[in-house]
Every structure is written in structure tokens, then in C-alpha cells.
Amino acid sequence: MRCNQCNTEVIGRVGPAKFFLCRTCRESLFFFCTVCGKQIYNVKNTIPATFLSKKTCSETCRNRAISENKLVNNPMKREDVVAKGLHTKLKKYGKTSGFRGPVSKEERAKLSKQMTQNNPMQNPETARKQGQIQRQLHQEDPSKWKQKYRDAKFKHFVAIAEGSSNVGPQRSGANSLATLFFSQLVRNLAWYMDEIYYDTCPYEYPLIVSRTAQICYFPDFFNKTRNIVIEWDESAHKYGHRATKDKRRDSQIMRKYPGIKIIRIDEDLIDKVKYIREQL
């Protein structure tokens, strides 16, 4: 048999007759992902019919396409369905059951008070029983709850980076000398109007490197306006695995944020401000 595309002789049957291709032609097949637009080649030499039937390049894009499809096809997005539902409610329950319009502050406070009073966790006995259940579940599978806490914490870091949350992460072990130096540095370089983040001003900013692997770094000092990171290196950063980890960390940040400037200053350096001026 011969390949339908290049007319090369093919030994053995390779897929249906209309996709009777040699290995080279099969590997040259490609399609564009409908979500991210990436061009995908048949590097795994998959059967052409199976390969060309794919619409997405990865499981992530596939899930995103499913989610978008559900959102687009949501019947509650259709005006006729919403109108029909409101008409049915008004007919069944009366005019007061429809859309009530904007809620006043007084009514909002009243509803909030009712929800607080009706909260079953206000009952000490209910709260105690629920606490016992949660502790038991945690003891049965600690890894599940650790991952759940990790996911919630990383979600919070992403919200801070995106500006949807202004509650900074609670971190401990900050170097008081570094904090004092950074406050003086802002005055020396006249960065008063810049968006500055370090330990107490107001918190260390989370730089999201990978959402899939949940990798997030907190630079000692970050000038978001000028895209400058300053790291305060104690003596432990000079030797062993710490120096290797610092290089890997810096390379990951620069790959994710190409225009960023990373400056590392030695704790023992005498004129740190002069060194930073030279690096800028």
C-alpha cells in the first residue's frame, strides 16, 4: 500500500483507508487548540482520525472549554427563560416574590442580624459536635486537609496579586535591619509616590510564578511601579544549597516577569544605597 499524501510505499495497514499515511506524514499532521490557539503536531504518531478529532491541546484547555461551554449554554442567561421564570413566580406567589430591587442599608443590616441569629454554629453544643467531626476527619486523612489549606492559602495569594484582596499574608521571622533599611531607601531614592511592598509596608508582595504548581515567592522588597525587586541576603545565602536555590528562584521570576530587575545586596555591604543606585 502507498501513502495517500506522499505516495511512499507503506508496509502494513495504518488506520482507515482515507487516512492511509506513512509515519512521516502522520507526524506532520497538526491542529490548532480551540482554547489557547497553540499549534499541536502529531508527535506521538497517533492514528490520524483520532488525532484530528481532538479540539484542545491539554487537560487544562479541555476543562476550560467545558466550563466556557456550560457558561454560554446556561439557560438562565437567556432573557426568555428568565422572563418566563419570573412570570411563573409572580403568578404562583404574588408580586412580592419577584425582584425586590436594591436593598437599603437598614434592610441589609436586619437580614445580616437574622442570618447571624439563625446560624446553627452559635449554639455551643452544635459547634462542639462539628469540631469533633472535623478533628476526626483530619485524623483519618491529614494529607487531604493539608492540601485543602494549601489551596486556600495560594488562592488568597493570587487574590492579593490580582488586586481583589488587600489583606496581606501573615508572615513571621522578618529581619528588622532589612525593614529599617528599606524604609530609609524609599526616602533616599525619593520613591514616595511608588507602589512599595516590604515586610511592614504593608506586607511582602506575592509574586505568582506558577498557578499549576502553586509556586509563589515573597521578595524582601518590591517596587511594583518600577518593577524592581531587592533581596536582603544574610551570610547563609552565600554558601551551599541556599545560593543554588536563590539562583533558581531568580531565574523563575525573570522568566515569568521578563522586564523585572532583581538586585541582591549583601547584609555586610557598607554603602548599600550606592550599590543599588549603580545597579539601577
N, C-alpha and C positions, 0 to 999 in steps of 0.2 A: 504494500500500500504506500501511497505517496501523500506527503503533507499538502493540505489544501491551500496553504499560503505560499510556501517557498518551493513546492514540488520536489522536496527531498524525500528519498525513499525511507519509510518508517517501518521498523520491524515490530510487529505486534499491533494490536488494536489499542488506540488511545482515545477513549471517550466516544461519544456519539459520532455518527458519520459527518455531520455538518461541522463538528469541531475536531476533525481528524488532523491534528497538528503534531509536528515534531517537538522535541523538548525545547529547542531554542525558540521556536515561535510561541510555544506555550508560556515560556518565561518572559517573553516580550509583551504579553497582554497586560493591560492596565485599566484602572477605572479611577474616577475621582470621588473622594468621600463626600457625601451629600451634606455633611455637617461642617467639617473643617476645611474641605476643599483640597486636601492633600492627594497627590497622585500616588497610587499604590500599584506596584508591579507584582506579577505572579512569581515571586522569588522562590516559593515553596513548591512550584511545579504542580499546582492543584489542577484538577480537571477543569477545563475551560468553562463548561456550563456552570459548574459550582462557583468558580471564581468570579465570573461576570455577573452572577446573580446577587453578589454582595453589594451593599449600598454604603456601608461605613467601614472605616479603617481599623477600629478598635472597639473594645467593650465600652469604653468611656463614651465614644461618639454614638454608639448604638443606644446606650441608656439615655443620652441627651436627646436623640432623635425620638425615642419613645415618649420621653417627657414632653417635648415640644408638640408632638402629635396629639397627646392627651389634652394639652392645654388648648390647642387650636380646635379640636373636636369636642371640647367641653360644651354640652348643650346649654349650660347656664350662661354662656357667652352670647347666645342668640337672643335677640330682642323679643322675637315672637314667643319663645319659650318662657322668658322672664315675665312678659305681659300676661301670658296665659296662667302662669302660676299665681301672680298677684290677683288676677281676676277670680281664680278659684278660691283663694284665701278670703278675699273680700266677700264673696258670695256665701262662704261657709261660716265665717266667724264675724263678719261685720267690718265696718270701715276702720275700726280701731286696730285691727290686726295687721294692717299694711305697713308701708314705710312711714315712720313717725317723724322723719326729718331730723335736723341737727338736735343733739341733746344738750341742754343747758348745764352749766357748772353745778347748779344745785341738784338737778336730777342725777347727774353723773356721781356726785358725792353720795347721794342717797342709795343709788344702785351699788356703789362700792361698799358702803356700810352693810347693806343686805348680804352681799357676797361674803364679806368677812364674817358676819354673824352666822351664816349658814355653812361655813367651811367646817367639815367634819373634823379637821385636824385641830380645831380649837378645843375639842374635847380631850382632856389629858389621857383618858383610857384608850381612846382611838389612836392617839399619837403614839402611845407606848406600844400598842399591838403592832402598828405599822412599822415602828422602829425595830421590833423583834423580827418581823418578816424580812425587812431589808438586810439586817445583820445576818440572818440565816442564808439568804440568797447570796450575800457577799462571801460567806464562808464556803458555800458549795462551789462557787466558780469565781475566785478572786480576779483572774485574768480578764474576764468579761467586764467587770466593773472598773478595773484599771484602764482598759481601752475606752470604756464609755467616758470616764473622767478625762482621759487624754483627748478624745474627740471634742468634748465640750470646751476644754481649755484652748485647743487650737482654733476652734470656731470663734472663740472670744478674741484671740489674737488677730484673726482675719478681719473681724468686725472693726477692731481698732485701726488696722492698716487701711481699711476702706473708708474710714471716717464715720461709720454708722454707730460707733460707740466711743465715748470719751472717758471710760473708766479704765485706767491703766492697770497693767498686771502688777500684782503684789510680789515684789522680789526682795530678797534679803542678801546680806553679805556685800554691800556696796563699799567701795573704797572711799573713805571720807576725804583723803587728799585729792583724789581724782575729781570728786564732786566740787571741792573748793576751787581747784584749778580751772574746771570748765566754766564755772560762774565768772571767774576773772578773765578767762579767754574771750567770753562774749563781750565784755566791756573793752578789752584791748583791741579787738578786731572790729568793734562797732557793729556787732550783729544784733542790735537791739530789735530791729523790725523783722528779723528772720524767724522762721518756724523751727525752734530748737527743742531737742529732746535729749535729756540725760537723766540720771537717777532721780532727782527730786524736781525736775523742771520739764513737764510734770511727771514723766516716767520714761523708762527706756523704751524706745520705739521698736515694735516688732517688724523685722524685715522678712517677709514671706518668700522663701526660696523655692519650696515645692509643696503644693497643696496635696498632691497624691501621696507623697512620702511623709507629709506633715513635718517639714523641716522649716524652722523659724529661728532667726538669730536676733539677739538684742545687742546692738553696738553700744559701747560706753557713751559715745556722744554722736548725735546725728543732727546735722543741719539740713533739714528737708528742703528748704528754699534753695540752697546752693548745691544740694546733693553731695554732701561731704560727710564721711564717717571718720571719726577719730577714736582709736583704740588705745587705752592706757595699759601698757604691758609691765607687769611686775617681773621680778627676776625669774620666776618659774616659767615664764613664756619663752625664755631664751634657749632652753635645753629640752632634750628628749622628745616625747610624743606631743607635748604642748605646742612646740614650734611647728611640727608637721600638721597638727590639727588647725592651727591658725592659718597656715598657707592654704589648706583645703577649704577652709571656711571663706577666706578672702576670694579665692577663685570662684567658688559657687555664687557668692554675692555679685561679683563682677559679671559673671555670665548671665545672671538673672536681671541685673540692672547695669547695662553696658556703660552708661555715662557717669557712673558713681566714682568718687575719689575716696580711696581708703588710705589714711595716714596712721601709722603706728608710732607711738612715742614711748621711749624708754623711761621708766619711773625715775632712773638715776640721772637722766639728762638734765643739765643745768639750765640752759636757756631754751625751754620748750616752746615758748611763743615764737621765738626767732626761727626755730626749726620748722614750725608749722607754716610760717609766712613763706619760707623758702620752698616748701612743698606745694603751696597753692599756685 
